[in-house]
Amino acid sequence: MAERFLILDFYVDEPACLGVPPFVAPYPRYILGALLDAGVPPESVDYLTVDALRGSAYLLQERYDAAFVVGGAVVPGKYLGHRIGTLAEVLRAVDGNPRQEFAAGGMIAPLVAREKRPNCLPVLRDIEMYAYTRARGEASDERRTAAHVARWAVGGAALARRHPDHPNIICEIETYRGCPRLSHCSFCSEGATHELEFRDEGDILSEIDALIAAGVSRFRVGRQADILQYRTPFAEFRGGFPRPSVRAVRGLFGELKKRRDTGAIRVLNIDNGNPGTLANFPDESAEILEAIVDAITPGDTLAMGVESLDPEVIARNGLKVNARELLEAVRLVNDIGGRRVEGLPVLLPGINLIHGLPGESMDTFRHNYEGLAAIAGEGLMVKRINIRKLLPYPGTAAGEAFREPSAKLRNRYEYYKKRIRDEIDRVMLQRVYPAGTVLREALVEERRHDWSLAKQIASYSITATIPAPLPLKSFVDVMVVGHRERSVAALPCPLRVNELPAKALEIIAGVGKRSASELVLRRPFAGKDDVRRAAPAIPEAVLDGMAFG
């Protein structure tokens, strides 16, 4: 009788990979491909997410020969509609099923190793390789190679159909592992744990074609440290960064564009781009960005790990750019990707900052604020600013040197974080999503009281807050009518002004509670001129989106 195996997806959030739904990380897909490659029949492999496990009080319905857990967050964020699996939840599953053999991989593995559970083996290298060797009867904790991934990524594409949110998912695609820099950031697990290894263009495209055949139409080329450095030849360095290969990136995205042009790909996004590459090689970076912008879908984000603009913190932690270089990088991305298509900028930078790095002082957060204020002062756009606290990862320099910041330092951090949110984030929201912007196919992920929260299935998509109890998991086209903290106020399209309740009217920019009551009293309106006379401060683009039939 064939052995039976279970893949347990606790979701991941790594510097170079996101697997919290609607994103599906490569790792569970690779595990399935590895098991199939080892000769395990597909019907002998089950797949469960941590959400399903929560619904069964972490108890498994049957005993498997092995259960492979993948999970872990190095810089955890906030998610809409889902929660990343925690170490406590992994231990609850392990302890609640004492007769079950578990193997835990991903960034959570070193944390599991500290807990020492007899029925749970921490896999410190690659969980997919362990699954392959375990299924072949020769279990070992080894590194997988690009040749392994070439087979497993294609074979494991079928896992997408088993995901509970299929087909409304976006699959994360790996182009390479490791970091091309000569030195690495002190906190980053990517440079610390992965040797540099590029995947061939043909292997990446074969995986995407297999996922398309499995009903997937949304992709993010996100599982890499710097998309600009894909297949760099390392022929020349500047500031510790290799000169990027325009030809390699252009070739990959040219092929992806063909699939988008045929309709096989509906959403194509990217993720990480190192601002140091942009600053050190602006000409090559510009050519690469032009090729990427020609292929991707509008509203995308080039996430840039900046971490800190304090010169002392930069020096202590091997970071990438100073404030001047960051401004140049942001300007370059705006120049090439800032044009609007279907109402959205095609590609904008995202900026990641981290609190808790060695060398921080009371001046650190002022440096960060002033650098961001300079970007805003130039009229440039930033898609989003992530400000996170360091989660020390074992084996990294920052992890070993980590000390809890003092209360005084934490208070300073909170003060400047609030200033960034109040004075810069709101400005950026208004620039990127001016009132009247239409967000197509936003998926309703949560309901809170009589409000719905919806997001497009795309990279770093904005949360639309809608004053109506819409069905969960339904799609809706919405128009931005106002701006909130890190989200937009929105109403379903078209705006039926003669039918909307007062609480919906009052969130429209230029209306408010008093004018909303006036609008209700003066209805019905025959056209936008009538509405303009009743509420002259409503933006013209919002008036253009109203329906009066």
Order of alpha helices (4+ residues) and beta strands (2+ residues): beta-beta-beta-alpha-beta-alpha-beta-alpha-beta-alpha-beta-alpha-alpha-alpha-beta-beta-alpha-beta-alpha-beta-beta-beta-alpha-beta-alpha-alpha-beta-alpha-alpha-beta-beta-beta-alpha-beta-alpha-alpha-alpha-beta-beta-beta-beta-beta-beta-alpha-alpha-alpha-alpha-beta
